[in-house]
Amino acid sequence: MTTEVAAVAVVGAATASRTRRLRDEADRLWSVAAGHRTLADELEASEEPDSFHRAKSQRMLGEVAAHHGFAYHELANAAEARAAAQEHRRESPQWTILIDRSFAAIRRAEAHHERAAAYTARTVGDEAVARRHEEAAREADGRAMAFAVDTSSTRRLG
Protein backbone atom coordinates (compact mmCIF):
# COMPACT_ATOMS: atom_id res chain seq x y z
CA MET A 1 0.00 0.00 0.00
CA THR A 2 1.44 3.35 -0.97
CA THR A 3 1.69 6.16 1.55
CA GLU A 4 -1.01 8.14 -0.25
CA VAL A 5 -3.47 5.23 -0.24
CA ALA A 6 -2.67 4.45 3.41
CA ALA A 7 -3.40 8.06 4.38
CA VAL A 8 -6.77 7.95 2.61
CA ALA A 9 -7.64 4.67 4.36
CA VAL A 10 -6.78 6.13 7.77
CA VAL A 11 -8.82 9.28 7.06
CA GLY A 12 -11.76 7.13 5.92
CA ALA A 13 -11.63 5.00 9.07
CA ALA A 14 -11.36 8.06 11.30
CA THR A 15 -14.32 9.69 9.56
CA ALA A 16 -16.41 6.53 9.86
CA SER A 17 -15.59 6.34 13.55
CA ARG A 18 -16.43 10.02 14.10
CA THR A 19 -19.67 9.67 12.15
CA ARG A 20 -20.63 6.55 14.11
CA ARG A 21 -20.01 8.36 17.43
CA LEU A 22 -22.14 11.31 16.30
CA ARG A 23 -24.97 9.02 15.19
CA ASP A 24 -24.73 7.03 18.45
CA GLU A 25 -25.01 10.28 20.39
CA ALA A 26 -28.05 11.27 18.33
CA ASP A 27 -29.66 7.89 19.03
CA ARG A 28 -28.90 8.24 22.75
CA LEU A 29 -30.48 11.69 22.86
CA TRP A 30 -33.57 10.51 20.97
CA SER A 31 -33.88 7.70 23.50
CA VAL A 32 -33.66 10.24 26.33
CA ALA A 33 -36.32 12.34 24.59
CA ALA A 34 -38.60 9.31 24.34
CA GLY A 35 -38.08 8.65 28.05
CA HIS A 36 -39.10 12.21 28.91
CA ARG A 37 -42.20 11.93 26.73
CA THR A 38 -43.16 8.63 28.33
CA LEU A 39 -42.74 10.12 31.79
CA ALA A 40 -44.86 13.10 30.72
CA ASP A 41 -47.63 10.72 29.62
CA GLU A 42 -47.45 8.88 32.94
CA LEU A 43 -47.56 12.13 34.89
CA GLU A 44 -50.59 13.37 32.97
CA ALA A 45 -52.41 10.13 33.77
CA SER A 46 -51.65 10.39 37.49
CA GLU A 47 -53.88 12.04 40.06
CA GLU A 48 -51.12 14.12 41.66
CA PRO A 49 -51.95 17.81 42.10
CA ASP A 50 -48.89 19.17 40.24
CA SER A 51 -48.81 16.48 37.54
CA PHE A 52 -49.78 18.88 34.74
CA HIS A 53 -46.81 21.18 35.38
CA ARG A 54 -44.39 18.30 35.86
CA ALA A 55 -45.62 16.69 32.62
CA LYS A 56 -45.19 19.99 30.78
CA SER A 57 -41.59 20.22 32.05
CA GLN A 58 -40.89 16.65 30.95
CA ARG A 59 -42.26 17.37 27.48
CA MET A 60 -40.01 20.41 27.15
CA LEU A 61 -37.00 18.38 28.31
CA GLY A 62 -37.94 15.81 25.68
CA GLU A 63 -38.03 18.51 23.00
CA VAL A 64 -34.61 19.82 24.09
CA ALA A 65 -33.11 16.32 23.92
CA ALA A 66 -34.74 15.64 20.55
CA HIS A 67 -33.36 18.87 19.05
CA HIS A 68 -29.88 18.06 20.31
CA GLY A 69 -30.27 14.60 18.77
CA PHE A 70 -31.19 16.13 15.43
CA ALA A 71 -28.17 18.45 15.71
CA TYR A 72 -25.80 15.51 16.21
CA HIS A 73 -27.43 13.71 13.29
CA GLU A 74 -26.80 16.75 11.07
CA LEU A 75 -23.19 16.96 12.26
CA ALA A 76 -22.77 13.32 11.21
CA ASN A 77 -24.22 14.22 7.80
CA ALA A 78 -21.70 17.06 7.55
CA ALA A 79 -18.81 14.74 8.43
CA GLU A 80 -19.92 12.24 5.80
CA ALA A 81 -20.19 14.94 3.14
CA ARG A 82 -16.73 16.26 4.01
CA ALA A 83 -15.27 12.75 3.81
CA ALA A 84 -16.93 12.18 0.44
CA ALA A 85 -15.58 15.53 -0.80
CA GLN A 86 -12.03 14.32 -0.15
CA GLU A 87 -12.57 11.74 -2.88
CA HIS A 88 -12.88 14.51 -5.50
CA ARG A 89 -10.53 17.08 -6.93
CA ARG A 90 -10.70 20.35 -4.98
CA GLU A 91 -13.02 22.91 -6.60
CA SER A 92 -14.52 20.30 -8.93
CA PRO A 93 -18.34 20.42 -9.27
CA GLN A 94 -18.70 17.26 -7.15
CA TRP A 95 -16.38 18.60 -4.45
CA THR A 96 -18.26 21.91 -4.34
CA ILE A 97 -21.65 20.21 -4.04
CA LEU A 98 -20.45 18.01 -1.19
CA ILE A 99 -18.84 20.91 0.66
CA ASP A 100 -22.07 22.90 0.26
CA ARG A 101 -24.02 19.95 1.65
CA SER A 102 -21.64 19.88 4.58
CA PHE A 103 -22.13 23.58 5.28
CA ALA A 104 -25.91 23.21 5.00
CA ALA A 105 -25.87 20.33 7.50
CA ILE A 106 -23.77 22.38 9.90
CA ARG A 107 -26.24 25.28 9.65
CA ARG A 108 -29.16 22.89 10.28
CA ALA A 109 -27.32 21.55 13.35
CA GLU A 110 -26.87 25.12 14.53
CA ALA A 111 -30.60 25.74 14.10
CA HIS A 112 -31.46 22.66 16.17
CA HIS A 113 -29.12 23.73 18.96
CA GLU A 114 -30.72 27.19 18.94
CA ARG A 115 -34.19 25.64 19.16
CA ALA A 116 -33.05 23.54 22.12
CA ALA A 117 -31.72 26.69 23.78
CA ALA A 118 -35.06 28.42 23.15
CA TYR A 119 -36.92 25.56 24.86
CA THR A 120 -34.51 25.73 27.79
CA ALA A 121 -34.96 29.49 28.13
CA ARG A 122 -38.73 29.13 27.93
CA THR A 123 -38.64 26.41 30.60
CA VAL A 124 -36.98 28.78 33.06
CA GLY A 125 -39.37 31.57 32.07
CA ASP A 126 -37.06 33.81 30.04
CA GLU A 127 -39.24 34.57 27.03
CA ALA A 128 -36.96 37.31 25.64
CA VAL A 129 -33.99 34.94 25.46
CA ALA A 130 -36.22 32.24 23.96
CA ARG A 131 -37.28 34.63 21.19
CA ARG A 132 -33.64 35.52 20.46
CA HIS A 133 -32.75 31.83 20.15
CA GLU A 134 -35.76 31.21 17.89
CA GLU A 135 -34.66 34.10 15.66
CA ALA A 136 -31.12 32.66 15.56
CA ALA A 137 -32.61 29.28 14.59
CA ARG A 138 -34.58 30.89 11.74
CA GLU A 139 -31.41 32.63 10.53
CA ALA A 140 -29.46 29.36 10.62
CA ASP A 141 -32.27 27.62 8.71
CA GLY A 142 -32.13 30.41 6.14
CA ARG A 143 -28.37 29.97 5.71
CA ALA A 144 -28.87 26.21 5.34
CA MET A 145 -31.55 26.76 2.70
CA ALA A 146 -29.25 29.15 0.82
CA PHE A 147 -26.73 26.32 0.44
CA ALA A 148 -29.45 23.84 -0.55
CA VAL A 149 -30.97 26.18 -3.15
CA ASP A 150 -27.54 27.03 -4.56
CA THR A 151 -26.63 23.35 -4.81
CA SER A 152 -29.86 22.17 -6.42
CA SER A 153 -30.38 25.06 -8.82
CA THR A 154 -26.91 25.62 -10.25
CA ARG A 155 -24.98 22.36 -9.99
CA ARG A 156 -25.52 18.67 -10.52
CA LEU A 157 -23.61 15.85 -8.83
CA GLY A 158 -22.02 13.72 -11.54
N, C-alpha and C positions, 0 to 999 in steps of 0.2 A: 504494500500500500504506500503510495507516495505521500509526502508530507502534506500536500494540498488536499488530497482526498481524506487523509486522517483528520485534518483540521475540520473539514466539513462534517465528517461523521461525529466528531466530538460536539460540534455546535448543534447538530441535529439532535443528539441524545440529550444535551443540556436543555434545549428548547422543549423537547417532549416532556422532560422531567418537570420543568417550570410550568408548562401548560397543565400537566396532570395535577400538580399541587394547587394551581389556581382553580381548576375545575373541582377538585376535592373540597377546597374551601367553600366554593359556591354551593356544592351539595350539602356540606355541613350546615351552612347558614340557612339554606332552604329547609333543612330538617328542623333546625331551631325555630324557624318561622312557623312551621307546621305545629310544633309543640306549643307555641304561644297561642295559636289559633284554637287548638284543641282545648287548652286550658280555659280560654275565653268562652268557648261553648259550654264547658262544664260549669263555669262560674255563672253564666247566664241562666242555666237550668237549676241552680241551687236556690235555696230560700234565704240565704244570708242577706242582711240589710244593705251591705255595701257591694253586693255582687255586680251590680251594673257598672259601677265605676272601676272596679278591679278588672272586669271583663274588657272594658274599653281600653284600659292601660295595656292589657295583654294583647289586644288586637293591634294597638299602635306599636308595641314591641315586635310583634310579628311582621308588621309592615317594614319596620326599620331593618330587621334581619333579612327580609326578602329583598329589599333594595340593595343591601350590601352583597347579597348572593348574586344578584344580577350584575352588579359592578364587577365582581370577581370573574364572572362568566365572560363579560365583555373584555376584561384584561387578558383572559386566556385567548379570546378571538384575536386580539391585537398581537399577542405573542406568536400565534400561528401564522398570521399574515406577514409579520416581520420575518419569520423563519422561511416562509415560502418566497418572499422577496429576495432573499439571499441566493436563491437558485437562478435568478435572472440577472442580466447585465444591468448595471446601475443606469438609471434614466431611460431604460427601455419602457415601452408602453405597459408591459406586464408588471415590471418592477414598480412603476408609478401607480398603477391601479392597486397593487397590494399594499403599498405604503399608504395610499389614501384610505384603504379599508382599515388599516391599522390605526390611523389617526381618528377615523370616524368611531371605531370601537373604543378608543381611549376617551373621546368626548362623551360617548354614551355612558361609559363607566363613571365619568365625572358627574354626569346628570343624575345617575342613580345615587351616588354618594351625597349629592346635594339634596335629593329628595329625602334620603334617610335623615340627614341633618335637620330638614324642615320638620319631619315627624317628631324628632327628638325635642326640638325647640317648642313645638306645639304641645308636647306632653308635659313640659315643665311650665307651660303657660306664657311663653314669650312669642306672641303672635307676630311682632315686628321682625324678629330674627327669622321666624318661619317663612314670612313673605320674602325676605331677602334671599333665603336659600331656594325657595321656589323660583324666584326670578333667575337666580344663577343656574338652576336646572334647565329652565327654558332656554337660556342663552347657550348652554352646553349642547342641548338638543339641536338648536339652530346651527351651531358649528358642525355637529355631526351630520346633519342633513346637507349642509353645504358640500361636504366631502362626498356624500352619497350621490347627490345630484350631479356634481362635477364628474364623478366616475361613470355614472350610467349614461350621461348625455353626450360626453365628448370622447370617451375611450371604450374600447372593447378588449376584453381579455382574450388573447389568442392562444 
